[in-house]
């Protein structure tokens, strides 16, 4: 399992990566492996407010429907529209092409509450 160390992780398997003044958000490859084939993705509109720990969207696979949980609070500034047309990117390239939203953080210090790569890897080992 790949766990890049250039981002932070939520216990619910979302990642958050600083990209200039935005935070890009996606799901980890661990989450993608658990879900299997993705058949539907519901993301918020640009301008929507997301709250740390609250659902910002929904992802559906052949196995389950799951909420996407925001790792940080703020305003959605970008939505990965190409991903909506090619859902395979969620699992085939979760770290780059599979990003879902970019958020202008309300309080960047919220990133400190998330796990680093080593802690997230341990978290996944316990869940496996």
N, C-alpha and C positions, 0 to 999 in steps of 0.2 A: 504494500500500500504506500502510495506517495503522499507525503505531507510537506508541502513547501514551507520554508521558514520565513518567507517574506509577507506573511499574513497572520491574522489571529483567527481563532476558532470558537464557535459556540458549542455547547453540549448537545444541541439539537442538529449539529452537523452542517451548519452554514459557516462560510468563511467570510472574512472582511479584510480587504487589502487597501491600504492608503494609495491613492493615485492622484497626486497633486493635492487639490483642496477637496477632493471627493473620496468616498469610501466605496469601492466596488464590492458587491455581495454576490455570492453564488453558493452552491452546495458542494460538498467534498466528494471525492471519488468513493469513499466509504458509503456515503448516503446513496450515491448512484448505484453502487453494487447491490445495496439492500433493496432498492426500488425495482431494479430491472428495467425493462423497456418503458420509456416515458411516452404516454399517449396524449397528455394534455398539460398545459402550463397556464396558470392565471397570474398575471403580474399587475401591479398598480400602474396608474397613469403617471406621467411626468407631472410634478407639482403636488402629488399626494404626500401626506405626512406619514411616516412610519415610526413606530415606538419600539425601543429595545425590549425584547422578550414577547412581543405581540406578533400575530400573524400579519404578513404583508402580501401573501398570495397563497396559491395552492398548486401542488404538483400531483399529477395522477399517473400511475403506472398500471401495468397489467395486474400487479399485486395489491396495490393500495392507493388510497388518496391521503395525502399528507399536507399539513400546513407548512408554509415556509415562514420561519421565525426571524424577525429582524435582529441582527446582532448589535445594532446601533440605532439611535433615534435621529431623525432628520427629515429633510425634504428630498423626495425622489427627483433627481435632475436628469437622469437618463434611464431608458429601458432598452434592453438588448432586443430590439425588434427582429433582427435576423434569426435569433434563437427561436422565436415563436414559429418561424417557418421551417426550421430544421431542429427539431427537438433532440435529435441524436447528439448534438453538441453538449447537452447537459451531462451526458455520461462519457462521450468519447473524448472531450477536452474540457473537463470541469474547471480547470485552473485558469484558462485563458478565454477561449471562445465561448465557454459555458457560463460566463458571468451573467447575472440576471438584471440587477439594478445598480445604479450609482447614486449614492446619497450624499447630500451636503450635510455633514454632521452638525447636530444641534450642540453637542458637547463631546468634542473629540476625546476627552479623558475617559469616556465609556469604553474605549478600546482596551483600557487596562484591565477591565473585568473579564476579558476573553482569554482563552487559553493560548499559549504559544504552541509551536509545532510539537515539541516533545511531550507536553502535557496532553495535547489532543491525541497523539499516537497512543499514549497509555490509556486514555479514555476509550479509544476504539478497541484496544486489546481486551479491556474489561467487558465490552459489549459484545464482542465476537463469540 
